[in-house]
Amino acid sequence: MDFLNYPQPLADLISGLARLPGIGPKTAGRLAFYLLGQPQVAENLAEVIIKAQQNIKQCSVCSNYTDQDPCPICISEKRDRSLLCIVEQPRDVAALEKTREFRGLYHVLHGVISPLEGIGPEQLTVSKLLPRLEGVKEVIMALNPTVEGEATAMYVSKLLKPLGIRVTRLAHGLPVGGDLEYADEITIARALEGRRQI
């Protein structure tokens, strides 16, 4: 999108918004004009962004985002400390917590191994994982079923297997309400692989 006809501060705002994930230049332009027309909304948004930047940090134990350290999940006496679920991002913890099914602890990697992007294990929180394993009987790999997610799961599981810890992964397959005819071959293969008795 050509920003040459806009005043520089507006062009900078559009350009900044367009860097957000899922926001293209046209949407960024619409958002910028909306924010300029709604100064109170813009000020409130700027305020909450700055507040979040100042108050949210990574938990020193699990690396999840938190406003207290250690986070409420890590210090909870109600959590099963023999179960550890490894996820890619803090938003994955939120997704799993919404189900109210998992009662163990988490470890957030903040990404996956991706040699093409120059991301190796040392850029992730793998080094913080190993000291946390005392008393852990099972580690659940809840990484996205991408090539990078699978490679990361394999790397971490190779580190854990010599320690005698059971390593499992989330089942992959057909979503509830999905049609078999629209699923790709990999999804169907994973669904067959993860089948269980009823």
For each residue, the residues with C-beta under 8 A, 3 or more apart:
1: 14 18 25 26 28 29
2: 5
3: 6 10 11 14 15
4: 11
5: 2
6: 3 10 11 14
7: 10 11
8: 11 12
9: 12 13
10: 3 6 7 13 14 32 36
11: 3 4 6 7 8 14 15
12: 8 9 15 16
13: 9 10 16 17 32 35 36
14: 1 3 6 10 11 17 18 25 28 29 32
15: 3 11 12 18 19 28
16: 12 13 19 28
17: 13 14 20 23 27 28 31 32
18: 1 14 15 23 24 25 27 28
19: 15 16 23
20: 17 23 28
21:
22:
23: 17 18 19 20 27 28 31
24: 18 27 28
25: 1 14 18 28 29
26: 1 29 30
27: 17 18 23 24 30 31
28: 1 14 15 16 17 18 20 23 24 25 31 32
29: 1 14 25 26 32 33
30: 26 27 33 34
31: 17 23 27 28 34 35
32: 10 13 14 17 28 29 35 36
33: 29 30 36 37
34: 30 31 37 38 41
35: 13 31 32 38 41 42 45
36: 10 13 32 33 39 42
37: 33 34
38: 34 35 41 42
39: 36 42 43
40: 43 44
41: 34 35 38 44 45
42: 35 36 38 39 45 46
43: 39 40 46 47
44: 40 41 47 48
45: 35 41 42 48 49
46: 42 43 49 50
47: 43 44 50 51
48: 44 45 51 52
49: 45 46 52 53
50: 46 47 53 54
51: 47 48 54 55
52: 48 49 55 56
53: 49 50 56
54: 50 51
55: 51 52 67
56: 52 53 65 66 67
57: 65 66 67 69
58: 63 64 65 66 108 110
59: 62 63 64 65 66 69 70 71 74
60: 69 70
61: 70 71 74 132
62: 59 70 71 73 74 105 106 107 108 132
63: 58 59 107 108 109 110 125 128
64: 58 59 71 73 90 93 106 108
65: 56 57 58 59 90
66: 56 57 58 59 69 70 71 72
67: 55 56 57
68: 71 72
69: 57 59 60 66
70: 59 60 61 62 66 74 75
71: 59 61 62 64 66 68 74 75
72: 66 68 75 76
73: 62 64 76 79 93 97 105 106
74: 59 61 62 70 71 79 105
75: 70 71 72
76: 72 73 79
77:
78: 103
79: 73 74 76 103 104 105
80: 83 103 104 105
81: 104 105 135 136
82: 104 135 136 137 138
83: 80 102 103 104 105 136 137 138 140
84: 104 105 106 107 132 133 136 138 139 140
85: 96 102 104 105 106 107 139 140 142
86: 106 107 109 129 139 140 141 142 143 156
87: 92 93 96 106 107 108 109 142 143
88: 92 108 109 110 111 112 143 144 149 152
89: 92 108 110 111
90: 64 65 93 94 108 110
91: 94 95
92: 87 88 89 95 96 108 142
93: 64 73 87 90 96 97 106 108
94: 90 91 97 98
95: 91 92 98 99
96: 85 87 92 93 99 101 102 106 142
97: 73 93 94 100 102
98: 94 95
99: 95 96 102
100: 97
101: 96
102: 83 85 96 97 99 140
103: 78 79 80 83
104: 79 80 81 82 83 84 85 140
105: 62 73 74 79 80 81 83 84 85 132
106: 62 64 73 84 85 86 87 93 96
107: 62 63 84 85 86 87 125 128 129 132
108: 58 62 63 64 87 88 89 90 92 93 125
109: 63 86 87 88 112 124 125 126 143 152
110: 58 63 88 89 90 124 125
111: 88 89 114 119 123 124
112: 88 109 119 124 143 144 146 148 149 151 152
113: 119 120 121 124 148 151 152 155
114: 111 117 118 119 148
115: 118 119 120
116:
117: 114
118: 114 115 123
119: 111 112 113 114 115 123 124
120: 113 115 123 124
121: 113 124 126 155
122: 126 127
123: 111 118 119 120
124: 109 110 111 112 113 119 120 121 152
125: 63 107 108 109 110 128 129
126: 109 121 122 129 130 155 156 159
127: 122 130
128: 63 107 125 131 132
129: 86 107 125 126 132 133 156
130: 126 127 133 159
131: 128
132: 61 62 84 105 107 128 129 136
133: 84 129 130 136 139 160 163 165
134:
135: 81 82
136: 81 82 83 84 132 133 139 165
137: 82 83 165 166
138: 82 83 84 165 166 167 168
139: 84 85 86 133 136 156 157 160 165 166 167 168
140: 83 84 85 86 102 104 168 169 170
141: 86 153 156 157 167 168 169 170
142: 85 86 87 92 96 169 170
143: 86 87 88 109 112 149 150 152 153 169
144: 88 112 149
145: 149 150 172 186 190
146: 112 149 150
147: 150 151
148: 112 113 114 151 152
149: 88 112 143 144 145 146 152 153
150: 143 145 146 147 153 154
151: 112 113 147 148 154 155
152: 88 109 112 113 124 143 148 149 155 156
153: 141 143 149 150 156 157 169
154: 150 151 157 158
155: 113 121 126 151 152 158 159
156: 86 126 129 139 141 152 153 159 160 167
157: 139 141 153 154 160 161 167
158: 154 155 161
159: 126 130 155 156 162 163
160: 133 139 156 157 163 165 167
161: 157 158 164 165 167
162: 159
163: 133 159 160
164: 161
165: 133 136 137 138 139 160 161
166: 137 138 139
167: 138 139 141 156 157 160 161
168: 138 139 140 141
169: 140 141 142 143 153
170: 140 141 142
171: 190 194
172: 145 187 190 191 193 194
173: 187 188 190 191 192 194
174: 178 180 183 187 188 191
175: 178
176:
177:
178: 174 175 182 183
179: 182 183
180: 174 183 188
181:
182: 178 179
183: 174 178 179 180 187 188 191
184: 187 188
185: 188 189
186: 145 189 190
187: 172 173 174 183 184 190 191
188: 173 174 180 183 184 185 191 192
189: 185 186 192 193
190: 145 171 172 173 186 187 193 194
191: 172 173 174 183 187 188 194 195
192: 173 188 189 195
193: 172 189 190
194: 171 172 173 190 191
195: 191 192
196:
197:
198:
